[in-house]
Amino acid sequence: MKLFIGLDVSLAETAVCIVSEHGKIVKEAEVGSDPAALTQFALEQQGEIAMIGMEAGPLSQWLHRGLTEAGLEVVLMETRQVKGALKAMPIKTDRRDAEGIARLLHLGWFRPVHCKSVSAQEIRALLGARKSIQQGVIALEMSLRGLLRNFGLKVGAISKGRFDARIQELVASNTTLVAATEPMLRARATLRHELARLERHVRSLAQDDLTCRLLMTIAGRSRGGRIDLQVGRG
């Protein structure tokens, strides 16, 4: 008997529903959201596992890799399509979602999505870290501008290298504002230092990537997000 296993993944536990080739629910359970636990559960079932399916999400790449390495047939399902299909269910619970995913597998009504390689996920994490730090720098700069604006002190258009000096110049006569801005400037300097390190690392990866090197030859496209987009693929 062929089995179709639907997984509704949450951070701690995964709702599991097993549907037979005849469309009958064979088993429902809650299993820890871990590849080893899900693999053990799947291999304990009596019958041939035709396919295991789950929505593409934060944990799905990790679980997909672990289950695939165990020799199981696993598919990542396009999220919007799955959500659209599950909207028709009158009651929405994790158990019901797992059943819906299993039935979509059984009927073949799903669109598979690509599971990124480990190296691609690592590069994406690196780019995500860089973006978070960059946003932190921008947020501090905007906060400093807003803080001083309340006192009629306008930073104006200024280069990144002159930003600290401009802030110090504006608050020099007010000890309270000096005390308020100095920690923010130190935090900004630290973030900028770490951002520069990540930027160098990302650019070194881009230099070793043939696609990125080709894109660097395009006039006006050798810097910025164009490279990031290509490095993050895989």
C-alpha positions, -999 to +999 in steps of 0.1 A: +000+000+000+014+034-010+014+061+016+014+099+012+026+118+042+017+155+047+037+176+072+025+208+087+058+222+102+059+243+133+089+254+154+087+227+181+064+200+166+051+189+132+016+177+126+017+146+104-011+130+084-007+098+064-031+091+035-033+058+017-034+054-021-071+050-018-075+084-001-081+070+034-065+085+065-041+059+079-026+078+108-023+112+124+004+122+149+025+150+163+063+145+158+092+167+169+103+191+141+136+173+136+148+153+106+158+123+127+125+121+145+105+125+113+126+099+095+122+074+123+084+080+123+082+076+085+102+044+084+081+028+111+050+029+090+037-002+073+035+004+036+055+020+008+061+057+013+053+072-021+060+108-011+064+132+018+053+168+013+056+201+032+052+238+025+083+257+017+092+276+049+120+285+074+126+249+086+116+231+054+150+233+037+167+217+067+140+190+071+140+183+034+177+177+034+176+154+064+147+133+051+162+131+016+195+119+029+176+091+046+164+079+012+129+092+014+111+109-015+104+145-003+089+174-021+087+211-011+053+226-021+048+261-034+034+280-004+008+302-021-008+273-039-010+252-007-025+281+013-050+287-015-061+251-014-063+249+024-085+280+026-114+258+015-112+238+047-139+249+072-117+245+103-081+255+102-058+236+126-023+221+122-039+186+120-062+197+093-034+214+074-013+183+075-043+163+061-048+189+034-012+187+024-013+148+023-044+149+001-028+174-023+001+150-026-022+121-032-041+140-059-010+155-074-024+190-070+008+208-061+037+227-076+072+216-064+098+243-056+136+240-057+154+232-024+185+253-023+219+237-017+237+241+016+263+265+001+235+287-013+217+288+020+250+298+037+256+326+013+220+338+017+226+338+055+257+359+050+238+384+028+210+385+053+234+393+081+250+421+061+216+435+053+206+435+090+237+453+100+233+478+072+197+485+084+210+489+119+234+516+107+207+534+088+183+532+118+209+548+141+216+576+116+179+584+113+174+583+150+203+607+155+188+631+129+154+629+145+168+634+180+186+666+171+158+679+150+137+683+181+162+710+192+164+727+158+197+711+150+198+699+114+224+675+102+217+681+065+233+663+035+265+649+047+289+621+036+292+589+057+327+598+067+317+632+080+286+621+098+303+617+133+321+650+131+288+668+121+269+653+150+297+662+175+298+697+161+260+702+165+259+690+201+292+704+214+276+731+235+250+708+252+264+682+276+231+663+278+230+659+240+266+648+240+258+621+266+228+610+245+246+609+211+280+595+220+268+559+227+248+560+195+279+571+175+300+544+191+274+518+182+272+531+147+310+530+143+310+494+155+283+484+131+300+502+102+333+483+110+315+449+110+296+459+078+329+467+061+342+432+070+311+415+057+312+436+025+348+425+019+338+389+024+309+391+001+329+408-026+356+381-024+329+355-030+316+375-059+351+376-074+353+338-073+318+334-090+319+333-128+284+347-131+291+376-108+324+384-126+305+385-158+279+409-143+307+431-130+317+439-166+283+456-172+287+494-170+271+507-139+263+472-125+296+464-108+285+475-073+254+470-051+224+447-051+229+432-086+259+412-073+240+402-042+212+388-062+234+365-082+256+354-052+225+344-033+213+320-060+221+283-060 
